[in-house]
Amino acid sequence: MSEIDSLAQQKTGPLRLAFMTELYFPSIGGQEVFFQELAEAMVRRGHSVDVYCIGHKPGLPADEVMNGVRVHRRPNSGRYLNPVVPALRRAWSNIFVYSFGTRRVAAGKSHDFYLMNQWPLMHAPTLPREARARSGIHWCEIREDRILSTLQKRLPRLVRANFAVSAAVAVAIEEQSGQHPVVVLPSGIQLERYRPTPRAERSGVLYVGRLAPHKNLPLLVDAFELAVERGLTGDLVIAGDGPSRTDISDYARRSRFADRVHVLGSVTEEKKIELLSKAAVLGMPSKREGFPRVITEAMASGLPVVTARFPENGAQNVVAQYGAGVVCGVDPTDFAEALLVAEAQWDTFSAAGLTGAQDLDWSGIAQTLETRVREILGR
């Protein structure tokens, strides 16, 4: 193929995309879901997608095809999330191997564009200069510590494009790095899967997500107690799994309303959709988030959201942007009041969420990425 023919294909034909992300399905988390469903949406649009990730548990195949997406796990020791020194939280040797492995992939020049997850950070500067001219970073959250703030300033300047999971994250990256524009690629959904049932068929408070310390579930349990004392109806359901599951179960058992607090553990996708259709309010007490996918799912289900004003909690910006719920203070009294306000103004918040969800279908998000990539390649 001549260079002219190659450029013409990049502008109009199928794209050859490489997604470089720390973790991928069957690992479960916000960024894993984002890259999996975006990759599959791009395949549905006729493009080819290779995903390069780190094998997070033993026994996963090094290479496989999942829903049309080619997945490559290098390294694949299965030790990444269980390092020899647990305090490190990640096996850093895997990050070095992965980062230089992605460099070799890019050096092979088999792809038109490289989309990198923000994590594990090191892979972006290791890409060859030529590949960085056809690459972008997707920023899933903003951190305020000194080292990560420095990287948020410098890494966006190394690549040709920057993307962000929310408008608030995009503004922060633009301000810190001086790079414009940062295109918003939110965590999307397939709208037709969700059920916006009427208020009369709903009750109680729901949390769906990973059970980890920064998710701050004790705040939700404490706020639920206070809200029940003031007339909140229904139960508190906590669905999900993670390192804090035992701690959260013990905390719930000590609640004065323990008979109304249910810690379910992991649930199927079908069960999650059912829970979203039956709850009256979604509680998001996290201290740190980017754009939690479950907020999009709640919006598509007509379910108002309550979240707290922690500095690194990007969920507050999403809720405020769409008017899909209440952003409150960070103590249990404030959160309890917000739960009651969400119940009292349910129709308003539910309608706003349903309207906002129309912009969050994967088909439109995939088209946004394709448009930006073709713009870059056309230059």
KEKE-3310 file (N, C-alpha, C; in steps of 0.2 Angstrom, whole numbers, plus 5000, padded with zeros to 4 digits):
npx = (5004:5003:5010:5001:4989:4988:4986:4973:4965:4966:4959:4946:4943:4943:4950:4965:4968:4976:4974:4980:4981:4981:4974:4962:4946:4945:4946:4939:4933:4932:4940:4943:4931:4927:4937:4935:4922:4922:4932:4924:4914:4920:4924:4912:4909:4917:4931:4947:4954:4967:4970:4982:4987:4990:4992:4981:4978:4982:4982:4975:4973:4987:4984:4969:4953:4940:4924:4927:4938:4955:4965:4979:4990:5004:5016:5011:5011:5002:5004:5003:4993:4996:5009:5026:5029:5017:5013:5016:5006:5006:5014:5029:5039:5032:5026:5037:5041:5029:5028:5039:5036:5025:5031:5039:5028:5023:5034:5033:5024:5011:4999:4987:4983:4986:4978:4980:4977:4977:4983:4996:5004:5019:5020:5017:5028:5038:5035:5040:5045:5039:5028:5021:5016:5005:4996:4986:4981:4970:4962:4957:4955:4959:4973:4980:4992:5009:5019:5010:5003:5013:5015:5003:5004:5015:5015:5003:5009:5017:5010:5000:4986:4974:4962:4947:4938:4928:4920:4925:4937:4944:4945:4954:4966:4969:4971:4982:4992:4992:4988:4977:4963:4956:4948:4932:4928:4917:4912:4903:4886:4875:4860:4848:4847:4843:4831:4820:4810:4795:4793:4784:4787:4799:4811:4822:4840:4854:4870:4882:4897:4915:4921:4931:4944:4944:4932:4924:4912:4907:4903:4891:4883:4882:4875:4864:4858:4855:4846:4835:4830:4824:4814:4817:4812:4813:4827:4845:4855:4870:4880:4893:4911:4927:4942:4938:4927:4924:4926:4916:4904:4905:4904:4891:4884:4884:4877:4863:4852:4853:4846:4840:4850:4859:4872:4877:4888:4896:4887:4877:4877:4863:4857:4862:4856:4843:4843:4846:4834:4825:4829:4827:4837:4854:4868:4884:4898:4911:4929:4937:4936:4934:4925:4912:4906:4894:4886:4882:4874:4865:4858:4853:4843:4835:4838:4841:4856:4867:4881:4897:4906:4921:4938:4945:4935:4928:4915:4906:4907:4901:4888:4883:4885:4875:4864:4859:4856:4861:4874:4884:4890:4903:4901:4891:4879:4876:4876:4865:4855:4855:4851:4838:4833:4835:4825:4814:4814:4813:4807:4812:4826:4827:4822:4831:4842:4839:4838:4851:4857:4855:4866:4876:4877:4886:4888:4888:4899:4910:4910:4914:4928:4933:4931:4940:4952:4953:4955:4967:4976:4973:4980)
npy = (4994:5011:5026:5037:5030:5023:5034:5039:5028:5029:5040:5037:5023:5007:5008:5003:4999:5001:4997:5002:4996:4995:4985:4972:4965:4948:4955:4967:4983:5001:5006:4995:4991:5002:5002:4989:4990:5001:4996:4985:4992:5000:4989:4985:4996:4993:4993:4987:4981:4979:4974:4978:4972:4968:4953:4948:4938:4921:4909:4914:4916:4920:4926:4930:4930:4941:4944:4949:4957:4957:4951:4954:4948:4953:4956:4940:4933:4933:4938:4951:4959:4954:4957:4953:4961:4967:4980:4988:4986:4984:4973:4979:4976:4970:4981:4987:4977:4977:4990:4992:4982:4987:4997:4990:4984:4996:5000:4991:4996:4992:4998:5011:5020:5023:5021:5025:5020:5030:5023:5011:5023:5023:5018:5027:5037:5028:5024:5025:5040:5043:5035:5041:5052:5048:5044:5044:5048:5042:5050:5045:5050:5063:5066:5073:5072:5076:5070:5064:5075:5081:5072:5073:5085:5084:5072:5073:5082:5074:5066:5065:5067:5070:5063:5063:5056:5064:5080:5088:5082:5084:5098:5100:5093:5101:5113:5110:5105:5113:5109:5108:5103:5094:5080:5074:5058:5048:5035:5024:5017:5004:5009:5003:4992:4996:4999:5011:5012:5017:5029:5023:5010:5008:5008:5013:5013:5011:5004:5001:4993:4992:4985:4993:5002:5016:5018:5021:5016:5015:5028:5029:5019:5024:5036:5031:5026:5038:5044:5035:5037:5049:5046:5040:5028:5010:4998:4997:4992:4984:4980:4971:4967:4965:4970:4975:4969:4960:4969:4978:4971:4967:4980:4983:4974:4979:4990:5000:4998:4985:4975:4980:4982:4976:4966:4961:4955:4950:4953:4947:4954:4955:4955:4967:4977:4975:4978:4992:4996:4995:5002:5018:5028:5030:5028:5036:5036:5038:5043:5045:5045:5044:5045:5037:5022:5017:5028:5032:5021:5022:5034:5031:5022:5030:5034:5043:5051:5052:5060:5064:5078:5076:5081:5073:5066:5063:5060:5069:5080:5075:5072:5085:5091:5085:5087:5076:5072:5074:5083:5083:5088:5080:5073:5061:5067:5077:5068:5060:5070:5073:5061:5061:5073:5069:5059:5067:5075:5067:5065:5076:5074:5062:5063:5072:5064:5054:5061:5066:5054:5050:5055:5047:5034:5021:5021:5034:5039:5031:5035:5048:5046:5040:5051:5060:5053:5051:5064:5067:5058:5062:5074)
npz = (5000:4995:5002:5001:4999:5011:5020:5015:5019:5033:5035:5031:5031:5040:5056:5064:5080:5096:5112:5128:5143:5161:5168:5163:5158:5165:5176:5188:5188:5187:5176:5169:5165:5157:5146:5141:5136:5128:5118:5113:5107:5097:5089:5085:5077:5066:5067:5071:5086:5097:5113:5126:5141:5158:5166:5179:5187:5191:5178:5168:5150:5139:5127:5119:5111:5113:5111:5099:5101:5102:5115:5124:5136:5144:5156:5162:5174:5185:5197:5199:5206:5219:5226:5232:5242:5251:5254:5244:5234:5221:5209:5205:5196:5186:5180:5174:5165:5157:5152:5144:5136:5129:5122:5113:5105:5100:5092:5082:5073:5069:5071:5070:5079:5097:5112:5128:5145:5159:5170:5170:5171:5168:5155:5146:5144:5139:5126:5109:5101:5089:5089:5100:5094:5088:5098:5113:5130:5142:5155:5170:5183:5195:5205:5220:5227:5228:5219:5209:5204:5198:5187:5181:5175:5166:5158:5149:5139:5132:5123:5108:5110:5122:5133:5144:5158:5162:5162:5172:5175:5163:5162:5173:5169:5157:5163:5172:5163:5152:5139:5126:5115:5129:5127:5131:5136:5142:5154:5147:5143:5138:5134:5132:5141:5154:5167:5169:5182:5190:5204:5214:5214:5221:5234:5248:5250:5239:5237:5225:5220:5221:5236:5246:5255:5252:5247:5257:5265:5278:5281:5273:5280:5293:5290:5284:5296:5303:5294:5294:5306:5305:5296:5284:5272:5268:5265:5267:5254:5250:5237:5230:5230:5237:5245:5258:5262:5273:5284:5281:5282:5296:5301:5297:5304:5317:5317:5323:5316:5310:5305:5294:5285:5272:5266:5251:5244:5228:5214:5200:5183:5178:5191:5196:5188:5191:5205:5203:5198:5208:5219:5229:5230:5226:5235:5236:5244:5242:5244:5234:5217:5199:5186:5190:5184:5188:5191:5179:5175:5185:5182:5169:5174:5180:5193:5207:5214:5228:5234:5241:5245:5244:5241:5231:5225:5210:5207:5212:5204:5192:5196:5199:5187:5178:5186:5193:5206:5223:5230:5244:5261:5271:5282:5292:5296:5286:5275:5278:5278:5264:5258:5262:5255:5242:5241:5243:5233:5222:5209:5201:5201:5196:5183:5177:5177:5168:5156:5155:5153:5140:5132:5135:5129:5122:5108:5104:5111:5106:5093:5095:5099:5087:5078:5083:5082:5068:5065:5070:5063:5050:5049)
capx = (5000:5007:5008:4994:4983:4987:4983:4966:4962:4966:4954:4939:4943:4944:4956:4969:4968:4979:4972:4985:4978:4984:4970:4956:4942:4940:4947:4933:4934:4929:4943:4943:4924:4928:4941:4932:4916:4924:4935:4919:4910:4924:4924:4905:4910:4921:4938:4951:4956:4971:4971:4988:4986:4994:4988:4981:4978:4985:4978:4972:4977:4991:4981:4963:4949:4934:4919:4930:4943:4961:4968:4986:4992:5011:5017:5005:5013:4997:5006:5003:4990:4999:5016:5030:5029:5010:5012:5017:5000:5007:5021:5032:5043:5027:5025:5043:5040:5023:5029:5044:5033:5021:5036:5040:5022:5022:5039:5031:5020:5005:4992:4986:4983:4987:4975:4983:4974:4981:4987:5001:5008:5025:5020:5017:5035:5042:5033:5044:5043:5035:5021:5018:5013:4999:4994:4982:4980:4963:4963:4951:4954:4964:4976:4982:4998:5014:5021:5005:5001:5018:5014:4997:5006:5020:5013:4999:5013:5021:5006:4996:4979:4972:4955:4946:4932:4922:4922:4929:4944:4947:4947:4960:4971:4970:4974:4989:4997:4992:4986:4970:4958:4956:4941:4928:4926:4914:4911:4896:4882:4870:4854:4842:4848:4841:4824:4818:4804:4792:4794:4780:4789:4805:4812:4828:4846:4858:4877:4885:4904:4920:4922:4938:4944:4943:4925:4921:4906:4905:4899:4884:4880:4880:4870:4857:4855:4852:4840:4830:4827:4820:4808:4818:4809:4816:4833:4851:4858:4877:4882:4900:4916:4933:4946:4935:4920:4923:4925:4910:4899:4905:4901:4884:4880:4884:4872:4857:4846:4857:4841:4839:4857:4861:4878:4876:4893:4896:4880:4877:4874:4856:4854:4863:4851:4837:4844:4845:4827:4821:4831:4825:4842:4860:4873:4891:4901:4918:4933:4941:4932:4934:4918:4910:4901:4887:4882:4879:4869:4859:4855:4849:4838:4830:4839:4845:4862:4869:4888:4900:4911:4928:4942:4947:4929:4925:4908:4902:4906:4896:4881:4882:4884:4869:4858:4856:4856:4863:4881:4883:4895:4907:4900:4885:4873:4875:4874:4858:4850:4855:4847:4831:4832:4835:4819:4809:4814:4815:4805:4816:4833:4826:4821:4837:4847:4837:4839:4858:4860:4855:4872:4881:4877:4893:4888:4890:4906:4914:4910:4918:4935:4934:4932:4947:4958:4954:4957:4975:4979:4972:4986)
capy = (5000:5017:5031:5041:5025:5022:5040:5039:5023:5031:5045:5034:5016:5004:5009:4998:5003:4997:5000:5000:4998:4991:4979:4971:4959:4947:4960:4971:4990:5006:5007:4989:4991:5007:5000:4983:4991:5005:4992:4982:4997:5001:4984:4986:5001:4990:4994:4982:4983:4975:4977:4975:4973:4964:4947:4950:4932:4915:4904:4918:4915:4925:4929:4927:4935:4942:4949:4953:4961:4953:4953:4951:4949:4953:4949:4936:4929:4932:4941:4959:4962:4951:4958:4950:4966:4969:4987:4991:4986:4981:4971:4985:4973:4969:4987:4988:4973:4979:4997:4991:4978:4991:5000:4985:4984:5002:5000:4987:5000:4989:5001:5018:5024:5020:5024:5022:5021:5034:5019:5012:5029:5022:5016:5033:5040:5023:5024:5029:5047:5043:5032:5046:5057:5045:5041:5048:5046:5043:5052:5043:5053:5068:5065:5079:5072:5080:5066:5063:5081:5083:5068:5076:5091:5083:5067:5076:5085:5069:5063:5069:5068:5068:5062:5062:5053:5069:5087:5091:5079:5087:5105:5100:5091:5107:5118:5108:5104:5118:5105:5109:5102:5087:5077:5070:5051:5046:5028:5024:5011:5002:5012:4999:4987:4998:4999:5017:5010:5023:5029:5019:5003:5009:5010:5011:5015:5006:5005:4995:4994:4988:4986:4995:5007:5023:5019:5024:5013:5017:5034:5027:5015:5029:5041:5028:5026:5044:5045:5031:5040:5054:5044:5036:5021:5005:4996:4999:4986:4985:4975:4971:4963:4968:4969:4978:4966:4958:4974:4982:4966:4968:4986:4983:4970:4983:4996:5000:4995:4980:4970:4984:4983:4969:4966:4955:4952:4951:4951:4947:4960:4955:4957:4974:4980:4974:4983:4999:4998:4995:5007:5025:5032:5027:5032:5035:5039:5037:5048:5046:5043:5048:5045:5030:5019:5015:5034:5032:5016:5025:5039:5027:5019:5035:5033:5049:5049:5056:5059:5068:5083:5075:5084:5069:5063:5066:5059:5075:5084:5072:5073:5092:5092:5082:5088:5069:5070:5079:5083:5085:5088:5074:5069:5057:5071:5080:5063:5058:5075:5073:5055:5063:5077:5065:5056:5072:5078:5061:5066:5081:5071:5056:5066:5075:5059:5051:5066:5066:5047:5050:5057:5042:5028:5019:5022:5041:5039:5028:5040:5054:5044:5039:5057:5063:5049:5053:5071:5067:5055:5067:5079)
capz = (5000:4995:5008:5000:5000:5018:5023:5013:5023:5040:5035:5029:5032:5047:5060:5068:5087:5101:5119:5132:5150:5166:5169:5158:5160:5170:5182:5188:5190:5183:5170:5166:5161:5152:5141:5138:5132:5122:5113:5109:5103:5091:5085:5082:5071:5060:5068:5074:5092:5101:5120:5129:5148:5163:5168:5186:5192:5188:5174:5162:5144:5137:5121:5118:5107:5117:5108:5093:5103:5103:5121:5125:5143:5145:5158:5164:5180:5189:5203:5198:5212:5225:5226:5238:5248:5250:5255:5237:5231:5214:5208:5201:5191:5181:5177:5170:5159:5153:5149:5139:5131:5125:5118:5107:5101:5096:5087:5076:5068:5067:5073:5068:5085:5103:5117:5134:5151:5164:5174:5176:5170:5165:5148:5141:5142:5136:5119:5104:5100:5083:5091:5104:5089:5086:5104:5118:5137:5145:5162:5174:5189:5197:5211:5223:5230:5224:5213:5204:5202:5193:5181:5177:5172:5161:5154:5144:5134:5128:5118:5103:5112:5129:5134:5151:5159:5164:5160:5178:5175:5157:5164:5178:5165:5153:5168:5174:5158:5146:5133:5124:5120:5132:5124:5136:5134:5149:5155:5144:5144:5132:5137:5132:5146:5160:5168:5174:5185:5193:5211:5218:5214:5223:5241:5251:5247:5236:5235:5220:5218:5224:5243:5247:5260:5249:5245:5263:5266:5285:5281:5271:5285:5298:5287:5284:5303:5305:5290:5296:5312:5302:5292:5278:5271:5265:5267:5263:5251:5248:5233:5228:5234:5238:5252:5264:5262:5279:5288:5280:5285:5303:5303:5296:5310:5323:5316:5326:5311:5306:5301:5287:5281:5268:5262:5247:5240:5221:5210:5192:5179:5178:5197:5197:5184:5195:5211:5201:5196:5214:5224:5228:5230:5225:5239:5233:5249:5241:5245:5228:5211:5193:5184:5192:5179:5191:5191:5172:5176:5189:5178:5164:5178:5184:5200:5210:5217:5233:5234:5246:5243:5245:5236:5225:5222:5204:5207:5214:5198:5187:5199:5198:5179:5176:5190:5194:5213:5228:5232:5251:5265:5271:5288:5292:5296:5280:5270:5279:5275:5257:5256:5263:5250:5236:5241:5243:5226:5217:5202:5198:5200:5191:5176:5175:5176:5162:5151:5154:5151:5133:5129:5138:5126:5120:5101:5103:5114:5101:5087:5097:5099:5080:5075:5086:5080:5061:5064:5071:5057:5044:5049)
cpx = (5004:5005:5002:4988:4982:4984:4975:4962:4961:4960:4947:4938:4943:4950:4959:4971:4972:4977:4977:4983:4980:4981:4964:4952:4946:4941:4941:4934:4932:4933:4943:4936:4925:4931:4938:4926:4917:4927:4929:4915:4914:4924:4917:4905:4914:4928:4941:4954:4960:4972:4978:4987:4991:4990:4987:4980:4980:4980:4974:4977:4981:4988:4974:4959:4942:4929:4922:4936:4949:4964:4974:4988:5000:5013:5011:5007:5007:4998:5005:4999:4992:5006:5019:5029:5022:5009:5013:5011:5000:5014:5025:5036:5038:5026:5031:5042:5035:5025:5034:5041:5028:5025:5037:5034:5022:5028:5038:5027:5014:4999:4992:4986:4983:4983:4977:4978:4979:4986:4990:5006:5015:5025:5020:5024:5039:5040:5038:5041:5038:5028:5017:5014:5006:4996:4990:4982:4973:4964:4957:4950:4960:4966:4979:4989:5004:5017:5016:5003:5007:5017:5008:4999:5011:5018:5008:5003:5017:5017:5003:4989:4978:4964:4954:4939:4926:4925:4926:4937:4948:4949:4953:4966:4973:4974:4981:4994:4997:4990:4979:4969:4959:4948:4938:4926:4923:4914:4904:4892:4878:4863:4848:4842:4844:4834:4822:4811:4801:4793:4790:4782:4796:4805:4819:4834:4851:4865:4879:4892:4908:4920:4929:4938:4942:4936:4921:4914:4903:4901:4892:4880:4877:4875:4864:4854:4851:4846:4834:4826:4823:4815:4810:4815:4814:4823:4839:4854:4865:4879:4889:4904:4922:4937:4943:4928:4919:4922:4919:4904:4899:4902:4894:4881:4880:4880:4866:4851:4849:4852:4839:4845:4859:4867:4878:4882:4892:4889:4881:4875:4867:4853:4856:4858:4844:4837:4843:4838:4823:4823:4828:4831:4849:4865:4880:4895:4909:4922:4937:4937:4934:4927:4915:4905:4894:4883:4878:4873:4863:4855:4850:4843:4833:4832:4843:4851:4864:4877:4891:4905:4918:4932:4943:4941:4926:4918:4904:4901:4901:4889:4879:4881:4878:4863:4855:4855:4858:4870:4881:4890:4898:4905:4893:4879:4871:4873:4867:4853:4850:4851:4840:4829:4831:4828:4813:4808:4815:4813:4810:4823:4832:4826:4827:4842:4845:4838:4847:4861:4859:4861:4878:4881:4884:4893:4891:4898:4911:4915:4915:4926:4937:4935:4938:4953:4959:4957:4965:4978:4978:4978:4992)
cpy = (5006:5021:5035:5036:5024:5028:5041:5034:5025:5036:5042:5027:5013:5006:5003:5001:4998:5001:4997:5001:4993:4985:4978:4965:4952:4951:4965:4977:4995:5007:5001:4989:4996:5005:4994:4986:4996:5001:4988:4986:4999:4996:4984:4991:4999:4991:4988:4984:4977:4978:4974:4977:4968:4959:4948:4944:4926:4912:4908:4917:4921:4929:4926:4932:4935:4947:4953:4957:4956:4956:4950:4953:4948:4958:4946:4931:4928:4935:4948:4962:4959:4951:4955:4955:4969:4977:4991:4991:4983:4978:4975:4982:4971:4975:4989:4984:4975:4985:4996:4986:4982:4995:4996:4985:4990:5003:4996:4990:4997:4992:5008:5022:5020:5024:5021:5024:5025:5029:5013:5018:5028:5021:5021:5036:5035:5022:5027:5035:5047:5040:5037:5051:5054:5041:5046:5044:5047:5044:5050:5046:5058:5066:5072:5079:5075:5076:5066:5069:5083:5079:5071:5082:5089:5078:5069:5079:5080:5066:5068:5071:5067:5068:5061:5059:5058:5076:5090:5089:5083:5094:5105:5098:5097:5112:5117:5107:5109:5115:5106:5106:5095:5085:5073:5063:5048:5038:5027:5017:5009:5004:5007:4993:4989:4999:5005:5016:5016:5023:5025:5012:5003:5010:5009:5014:5010:5008:4999:4997:4990:4990:4987:5001:5014:5024:5021:5022:5015:5023:5033:5024:5020:5034:5038:5027:5032:5046:5041:5034:5046:5052:5041:5029:5016:5003:4999:4992:4988:4979:4976:4967:4967:4967:4971:4974:4963:4963:4978:4977:4967:4974:4987:4980:4974:4989:4995:4997:4989:4975:4974:4985:4976:4970:4960:4951:4954:4949:4951:4953:4961:4957:4964:4978:4980:4978:4990:5001:4998:5000:5014:5030:5028:5031:5030:5039:5040:5044:5050:5042:5047:5049:5038:5028:5019:5022:5034:5027:5018:5030:5036:5023:5024:5035:5039:5047:5054:5054:5064:5073:5082:5078:5080:5064:5066:5064:5065:5080:5081:5073:5080:5094:5091:5084:5081:5067:5076:5078:5087:5086:5081:5070:5066:5061:5074:5074:5061:5063:5075:5067:5057:5068:5074:5061:5061:5075:5073:5063:5071:5078:5065:5058:5069:5069:5055:5055:5066:5059:5046:5051:5052:5035:5027:5021:5029:5042:5036:5032:5046:5052:5043:5046:5060:5060:5051:5060:5071:5064:5059:5072:5076)
cpz = (5000:5001:5007:5001:5007:5022:5021:5018:5030:5040:5035:5031:5039:5050:5064:5075:5092:5108:5124:5139:5155:5167:5164:5161:5160:5176:5182:5191:5185:5176:5166:5161:5155:5146:5137:5133:5127:5117:5109:5105:5097:5087:5081:5076:5065:5061:5071:5080:5095:5108:5123:5137:5152:5166:5176:5190:5188:5184:5168:5156:5142:5131:5120:5114:5111:5114:5102:5095:5105:5110:5122:5132:5144:5150:5161:5169:5185:5196:5204:5204:5219:5225:5232:5244:5247:5251:5248:5233:5224:5213:5203:5195:5185:5177:5172:5164:5155:5149:5143:5133:5126:5120:5112:5102:5097:5091:5081:5071:5065:5068:5071:5074:5092:5109:5124:5140:5155:5168:5169:5175:5166:5158:5144:5139:5139:5129:5115:5103:5094:5085:5096:5100:5087:5092:5108:5125:5139:5152:5165:5180:5190:5204:5213:5226:5225:5218:5207:5201:5196:5186:5177:5173:5166:5156:5148:5138:5130:5122:5114:5106:5119:5129:5142:5152:5161:5162:5166:5177:5168:5159:5169:5174:5160:5157:5170:5169:5153:5140:5132:5117:5123:5130:5130:5133:5141:5148:5153:5146:5138:5135:5137:5137:5152:5161:5172:5176:5189:5200:5215:5219:5218:5231:5243:5247:5245:5235:5230:5218:5222:5232:5245:5252:5258:5247:5251:5265:5273:5285:5278:5276:5291:5296:5286:5290:5304:5300:5292:5302:5310:5297:5285:5277:5267:5268:5264:5261:5248:5244:5230:5232:5233:5244:5258:5265:5270:5284:5287:5283:5292:5305:5302:5302:5316:5322:5320:5322:5307:5302:5295:5283:5278:5264:5258:5244:5232:5219:5203:5189:5179:5185:5199:5194:5188:5201:5209:5200:5202:5219:5223:5227:5230:5230:5237:5238:5248:5242:5239:5222:5205:5190:5185:5187:5182:5192:5184:5172:5180:5186:5173:5168:5181:5191:5203:5214:5222:5234:5238:5243:5245:5240:5230:5223:5216:5203:5208:5208:5193:5190:5198:5191:5177:5180:5192:5201:5217:5230:5239:5255:5267:5278:5288:5292:5290:5275:5271:5277:5268:5254:5257:5257:5243:5236:5240:5236:5220:5210:5198:5196:5195:5184:5173:5173:5169:5156:5149:5151:5143:5129:5131:5135:5122:5112:5100:5106:5109:5095:5089:5097:5091:5077:5077:5083:5072:5060:5065:5065:5051:5043:5048)
residu = (MET:SER:GLU:ILE:ASP:SER:LEU:ALA:GLN:GLN:LYS:THR:GLY:PRO:LEU:ARG:LEU:ALA:PHE:MET:THR:GLU:LEU:TYR:PHE:PRO:SER:ILE:GLY:GLY:GLN:GLU:VAL:PHE:PHE:GLN:GLU:LEU:ALA:GLU:ALA:MET:VAL:ARG:ARG:GLY:HIS:SER:VAL:ASP:VAL:TYR:CYS:ILE:GLY:HIS:LYS:PRO:GLY:LEU:PRO:ALA:ASP:GLU:VAL:MET:ASN:GLY:VAL:ARG:VAL:HIS:ARG:ARG:PRO:ASN:SER:GLY:ARG:TYR:LEU:ASN:PRO:VAL:VAL:PRO:ALA:LEU:ARG:ARG:ALA:TRP:SER:ASN:ILE:PHE:VAL:TYR:SER:PHE:GLY:THR:ARG:ARG:VAL:ALA:ALA:GLY:LYS:SER:HIS:ASP:PHE:TYR:LEU:MET:ASN:GLN:TRP:PRO:LEU:MET:HIS:ALA:PRO:THR:LEU:PRO:ARG:GLU:ALA:ARG:ALA:ARG:SER:GLY:ILE:HIS:TRP:CYS:GLU:ILE:ARG:GLU:ASP:ARG:ILE:LEU:SER:THR:LEU:GLN:LYS:ARG:LEU:PRO:ARG:LEU:VAL:ARG:ALA:ASN:PHE:ALA:VAL:SER:ALA:ALA:VAL:ALA:VAL:ALA:ILE:GLU:GLU:GLN:SER:GLY:GLN:HIS:PRO:VAL:VAL:VAL:LEU:PRO:SER:GLY:ILE:GLN:LEU:GLU:ARG:TYR:ARG:PRO:THR:PRO:ARG:ALA:GLU:ARG:SER:GLY:VAL:LEU:TYR:VAL:GLY:ARG:LEU:ALA:PRO:HIS:LYS:ASN:LEU:PRO:LEU:LEU:VAL:ASP:ALA:PHE:GLU:LEU:ALA:VAL:GLU:ARG:GLY:LEU:THR:GLY:ASP:LEU:VAL:ILE:ALA:GLY:ASP:GLY:PRO:SER:ARG:THR:ASP:ILE:SER:ASP:TYR:ALA:ARG:ARG:SER:ARG:PHE:ALA:ASP:ARG:VAL:HIS:VAL:LEU:GLY:SER:VAL:THR:GLU:GLU:LYS:LYS:ILE:GLU:LEU:LEU:SER:LYS:ALA:ALA:VAL:LEU:GLY:MET:PRO:SER:LYS:ARG:GLU:GLY:PHE:PRO:ARG:VAL:ILE:THR:GLU:ALA:MET:ALA:SER:GLY:LEU:PRO:VAL:VAL:THR:ALA:ARG:PHE:PRO:GLU:ASN:GLY:ALA:GLN:ASN:VAL:VAL:ALA:GLN:TYR:GLY:ALA:GLY:VAL:VAL:CYS:GLY:VAL:ASP:PRO:THR:ASP:PHE:ALA:GLU:ALA:LEU:LEU:VAL:ALA:GLU:ALA:GLN:TRP:ASP:THR:PHE:SER:ALA:ALA:GLY:LEU:THR:GLY:ALA:GLN:ASP:LEU:ASP:TRP:SER:GLY:ILE:ALA:GLN:THR:LEU:GLU:THR:ARG:VAL:ARG:GLU:ILE:LEU:GLY:ARG)
# end
